Amino acid sequence: MTSIGGAASSGMVDWNLAVATTTRLVRPGPDVSRDEARAVVAELRRHARSAEEHVRGFTNLGTPETHDTPLLVVDRPGWVRANVAGFRELLKPLLDKMQERRGTSPGNVVMGAVGGKVTGVELGMLLSFLASRVLGQYETFAPATRDLPAGANGGGRLLLVAPNIVHVERELDVEPHDFRLWVTLHEETHRTQFTAVPWLRDHLEGEIQAFLAETDVDPTTVLERVREAAQSLVGGRPEGEEGDEGRSLVEIVQTPAQREILGRLTAVMSLLEGHADYVMDGVGPEVVPSVAEIREKFQQRRAKGASRLDMALRKLLGLDAKLRQYRDGERFVRAVVDEVGMEGFNRVWTSPNTLPTKAEIGKPADWITRVHRKPEA
């Protein structure tokens, strides 16, 4: 197995162990023959090319020249490796600070090695849960390697997880060719967002790094806060304490400054996800004959968990919040386009200052007033 970037097993997280754990635990994909698998991969690649043209024509964003990031059709372990590489890059400044705080005495080094393996296993367990559910992703943060090529201008890569797409199309009992194109329309919208808006990746990374910089870097304190958060999620909150009910792990483990940053990140993610859903629905009726059936069945699947454990993990990981982002973001985009048209909506991509706030996601008219207000005479 390829290691994740040099000394990946050192420090606060054993990244190679995270990949190995996920690969061992992740459920096998649907039963398909070798020829069927090749046909699915080829079709997803064709759909991605056609979806690129459909999305660009509908959104008026980007050009063929800016759309230079690669498409990777991957299996579940391939998705895991890409995301571990991205996590490792994003979390490196925080983990380096935690490692420095821990110190270099022999006892601390031993404890750090043991802790890194424990954390690697825990991360692997969480990724194994997600690896069988993600249909596609525009991965932006992992550095370019032979296995993870990136665009010439430093962009990311589009991942389509073939076994998961096949699994869901069978589960929903929908027309496979239509479903594959429908999925690629959503994911291609994300690739268009990042390739047509060159400042977006750096802006997101800056916000995430600011969030992480506010984290208490004392490892003992971090672990204690995570433990308290987990207890609150399973009903172990001490009697009389209020305020953490129904919140995810990410929402609980934060400082006041992080709450402000998380509000901005939530708004951006709502915009990106809602925009992708809006485009998918806008293009879909013209090119996906069974789009109405697919949309209805997929929405029902999104809204429910497969089991009690699935529901608990969704709450812990904040995936319920992601479902709200789809709904709230799509309503924002639809309201703005209805009022000022696609060209008027596209002013959202002008700069970080024209991105909607969390409050404006819920009140699109406020964003329109702020961004489209006429200068006073």
C-alpha positions in Angstrom: 0.0 0.0 0.0 1.3 3.4 -0.9 2.1 5.6 2.1 0.3 8.9 2.5 3.1 11.4 2.0 6.5 10.4 3.5 6.5 10.2 7.3 2.8 9.7 7.4 2.9 7.3 10.4 4.6 9.8 12.7 3.1 12.5 14.8 -0.4 12.9 16.3 -2.2 10.8 13.7 -1.0 7.6 12.0 -2.4 8.4 8.5 -1.3 5.1 7.0 -3.0 3.2 9.7 -6.2 5.3 9.1 -6.1 4.1 5.4 -5.4 0.5 6.4 -8.2 0.5 8.9 -10.7 1.9 6.5 -9.7 -0.5 3.8 -10.1 -3.4 6.2 -13.5 -2.2 7.5 -15.2 -0.7 4.5 -18.0 -2.8 3.1 -17.5 -4.4 -0.3 -19.2 -2.7 -3.2 -22.1 -4.1 -5.3 -21.5 -7.3 -7.2 -20.5 -6.4 -10.7 -18.4 -8.3 -13.3 -15.2 -6.9 -14.6 -16.8 -6.0 -17.9 -19.7 -4.2 -16.1 -17.2 -2.3 -14.0 -15.3 -1.1 -17.1 -18.6 0.0 -18.8 -19.6 2.0 -15.7 -16.3 3.8 -15.5 -16.4 4.6 -19.3 -20.0 5.9 -19.0 -19.2 8.1 -16.0 -16.3 9.6 -17.9 -18.6 10.3 -20.9 -21.3 11.8 -18.7 -18.7 14.0 -17.0 -17.7 15.5 -20.3 -21.3 16.2 -21.4 -22.2 17.5 -17.9 -19.4 20.0 -18.1 -20.9 21.5 -21.2 -24.4 21.5 -19.7 -23.3 23.1 -16.4 -21.2 25.8 -18.1 -24.1 26.7 -20.5 -26.7 26.9 -17.7 -24.5 28.8 -15.2 -22.5 31.0 -17.6 -19.5 30.2 -15.5 -16.0 29.3 -16.7 -14.5 28.3 -20.0 -13.0 25.1 -21.4 -9.6 26.7 -20.7 -10.2 27.2 -17.0 -11.8 23.7 -16.6 -8.5 21.9 -16.4 -8.8 19.7 -13.3 -8.7 15.9 -13.8 -11.6 13.5 -13.3 -10.9 10.3 -11.3 -13.4 7.5 -11.2 -12.4 5.7 -8.0 -13.4 2.8 -5.8 -14.0 3.2 -2.0 -10.4 2.8 -1.0 -9.4 5.3 -3.7 -11.8 7.9 -2.2 -10.4 7.2 1.3 -6.8 7.7 0.1 -7.7 11.0 -1.6 -9.4 12.3 1.5 -6.8 11.2 4.0 -4.2 13.1 1.8 -6.5 16.2 2.0 -7.0 15.9 5.7 -3.3 15.5 6.3 -2.6 18.7 4.4 -5.3 20.7 6.1 -4.6 19.5 9.6 -0.8 19.7 9.4 -0.4 23.1 11.1 -2.7 22.1 13.9 -1.1 18.7 14.5 2.4 20.3 14.4 1.3 22.7 17.1 -0.1 19.8 19.2 3.1 17.8 18.7 5.2 20.7 19.8 3.0 21.2 22.9 3.3 17.6 23.8 7.1 17.8 23.9 9.9 15.5 22.9 10.7 13.7 26.2 10.9 9.9 25.8 7.7 9.3 27.7 5.8 11.9 25.6 7.2 10.4 22.4 6.0 6.9 23.3 2.6 8.3 24.3 2.4 10.3 21.1 3.1 7.2 19.0 0.5 5.2 20.8 -2.0 8.1 20.6 -1.3 8.5 16.9 -2.2 4.9 16.2 -5.4 5.2 18.3 -6.4 8.3 16.4 -5.5 6.6 13.1 -7.8 3.7 13.9 -10.6 6.0 15.0 -10.3 8.1 11.8 -10.3 5.0 9.8 -13.5 3.8 11.4 -15.2 7.1 10.6 -14.0 7.1 7.0 -15.2 3.5 6.5 -18.7 4.7 7.4 -18.5 7.6 4.9 -16.7 5.7 2.1 -19.7 3.6 1.2 -22.0 6.6 1.1 -20.3 9.3 -0.9 -21.3 9.4 -4.6 -18.8 12.1 -5.7 -16.7 14.9 -4.5 -14.6 17.8 -5.7 -11.4 17.3 -3.6 -9.5 20.5 -3.4 -6.8 20.2 -0.7 -4.6 17.1 -1.3 -1.3 18.0 -2.9 -0.8 16.7 -6.5 0.9 13.3 -6.8 1.1 10.6 -9.5 -2.0 8.9 -8.0 -3.8 12.2 -7.3 -3.1 14.6 -10.3 -4.4 18.1 -10.1 -5.0 21.0 -12.5 -2.2 23.0 -14.0 -3.3 26.0 -11.9 -3.1 24.2 -8.6 -6.8 23.1 -8.5 -8.1 19.8 -7.2 -9.7 16.8 -8.8 -13.2 15.5 -9.3 -13.8 12.1 -7.7 -16.7 9.9 -8.8 -17.1 6.8 -6.6 -18.3 4.2 -9.1 -19.4 1.4 -6.7 -21.5 3.8 -4.6 -23.2 5.2 -7.7 -24.1 1.6 -8.8 -25.2 0.7 -5.3 -27.6 3.6 -5.0 -29.1 3.3 -8.5 -29.9 -0.3 -7.7 -31.3 0.6 -4.3 -33.5 3.2 -5.7 -34.5 1.1 -8.7 -34.0 3.9 -11.2 -32.7 4.0 -14.8 -28.9 3.6 -14.4 -27.8 5.8 -17.3 -30.1 8.6 -16.2 -29.0 8.4 -12.6 -25.3 8.4 -13.5 -25.7 11.6 -15.6 -27.8 13.2 -12.9 -25.1 12.6 -10.3 -22.3 13.9 -12.6 -24.3 17.1 -13.1 -24.2 17.9 -9.4 -20.5 17.0 -9.0 -19.5 18.8 -12.2 -21.2 22.0 -10.8 -18.7 21.8 -7.9 -15.8 21.5 -10.3 -17.1 24.4 -12.3 -17.4 26.5 -9.1 -13.8 26.0 -8.1 -12.3 26.3 -11.6 -14.3 29.4 -12.6 -13.8 31.1 -9.3 -10.0 31.0 -8.7 -10.0 32.6 -5.3 -12.6 30.2 -3.8 -10.2 27.4 -2.8 -7.7 29.7 -1.1 -10.6 31.5 0.7 -12.0 28.2 2.0 -8.6 27.0 3.1 -7.9 30.3 4.9 -11.2 30.0 6.8 -10.5 26.4 7.8 -7.0 27.3 8.9 -8.4 30.2 11.0 -10.9 27.8 12.6 -8.1 25.3 13.4 -5.8 28.0 14.7 -8.4 28.9 17.4 -8.4 25.3 18.6 -6.9 24.7 22.1 -3.7 22.9 21.2 -3.2 21.1 24.5 -3.9 17.4 23.5 -5.4 16.5 26.9 -7.8 19.4 26.8 -8.8 18.6 23.2 -9.5 15.0 24.1 -11.5 16.0 27.1 -13.7 18.4 25.1 -14.3 15.6 22.5 -15.2 13.3 25.3 -17.7 15.8 26.7 -19.1 16.4 23.3 -19.6 12.6 22.8 -21.3 12.3 26.2 -23.7 15.1 25.3 -24.7 13.4 22.1 -25.5 10.1 23.8 -27.5 11.7 26.6 -24.6 11.7 29.2 -24.8 15.5 29.8 -24.8 16.3 33.5 -28.2 17.1 34.9 -29.0 20.8 34.8 -26.6 21.7 32.0 -28.2 23.2 28.9 -27.2 24.3 25.4 -25.6 21.3 23.7 -28.7 19.3 22.8 -28.9 18.3 19.1 -25.5 19.8 18.2 -22.9 17.9 16.3 -19.3 17.2 17.4 -18.0 19.9 15.2 -20.5 22.5 16.6 -19.7 21.7 20.2 -15.9 21.6 20.1 -15.3 25.3 19.3 -14.5 28.7 20.9 -16.5 31.8 20.4 -14.1 32.9 17.6 -14.6 29.5 15.9 -18.4 30.0 16.0 -18.1 33.1 13.9 -15.8 31.3 11.4 -18.1 28.3 11.4 -21.0 30.6 10.6 -19.2 31.9 7.5 -18.1 28.4 6.5 -21.7 27.2 6.8 -22.9 29.9 4.6 -20.3 29.1 1.9 -21.1 25.4 2.0 -24.8 26.1 1.8 -24.2 28.2 -1.2 -22.0 25.6 -3.0 -24.3 22.7 -2.2 -27.5 24.6 -2.9 -26.1 25.9 -6.2 -25.2 22.4 -7.3 -28.7 21.1 -6.5 -30.3 24.1 -8.3 -28.1 23.5 -11.4 -28.8 19.7 -11.3 -32.6 20.4 -11.2 -32.3 23.1 -13.8 -30.4 21.0 -16.4 -31.9 17.7 -15.5 -35.3 17.9 -17.2 -33.7 18.6 -20.6 -31.1 15.8 -20.5 -32.3 13.2 -17.9 -35.7 11.8 -19.0 -36.5 10.2 -15.6 -35.3 13.1 -13.5 -38.5 13.6 -11.6 -38.6 10.0 -10.4 -34.8 10.1 -9.5 -35.2 13.3 -7.6 -38.2 12.1 -5.5 -36.6 8.8 -4.6 -33.2 10.3 -3.9 -34.7 13.0 -1.6 -36.5 10.3 0.4 -33.2 8.4 0.7 -31.3 11.6 1.8 -33.9 12.3 4.5 -33.7 9.0 6.3 -30.9 6.9 7.9 -30.6 3.2 7.2 -30.4 2.3 10.9 -30.2 3.6 14.4 -26.4 3.5 14.2 -26.5 5.4 10.9 -28.6 8.1 12.4 -26.3 8.4 15.4 -23.2 8.7 13.3 -24.9 11.3 11.0 -25.6 13.4 14.1 -22.1 13.0 15.5 -20.5 13.9 12.2 -22.8 16.8 11.5 -24.3 15.3 8.4 -27.8 16.4 9.4 -26.4 20.0 9.1 -25.3 19.1 5.5 -28.8 18.1 4.6 -30.0 21.5 5.8 -27.3 23.1 3.7 -28.7 21.5 0.5 -32.2 22.7 1.3 -31.4 26.2 2.6 -28.8 26.9 -0.1 -31.0 25.7 -3.0 -33.8 28.0 -1.7 -31.3 30.9 -1.6 -30.1 30.4 -5.1 -33.6 29.9 -6.5 -34.9 33.1 -4.8 -32.0 35.2 -6.1 -32.1 33.9 -9.7 -35.9 34.5 -9.7 -35.3 38.1 -8.7 -32.2 39.2 -10.5 -31.5 36.4 -13.0 -28.5 34.2 -13.4 -26.1 37.0 -14.3 -27.3 38.9 -11.2 -26.8 35.8 -9.1 -23.3 35.2 -10.4 -22.2 38.4 -8.7 -21.9 36.1 -5.7 -18.6 34.9 -7.1 -17.1 38.4 -7.4 -15.1 38.2 -4.2 -15.3 36.9 -0.6 -17.2 40.1 0.3 -20.1 39.2 -2.1 -20.6 35.7 -0.6 -23.8 35.5 1.4 -23.7 35.5 5.2 -25.3 32.8 7.2 -28.3 35.1 7.9 -28.6 36.1 4.2 -28.8 32.4 3.2 -32.1 32.5 5.1 -33.1 35.9 3.8 -32.0 36.2 0.1 -33.6 39.6 -0.2 -31.1 41.0 2.3 -28.2 39.7 0.1 -29.8 41.2 -3.0 -30.2 44.6 -1.3 -26.6 44.5 -0.1 -24.9 43.4 -3.3 -27.3 44.9 -5.9 -28.1 48.2 -4.1 -27.8 51.2 -6.4 -25.2 53.8 -5.4 -26.7 57.0 -4.0 -26.7 59.9 -6.3 
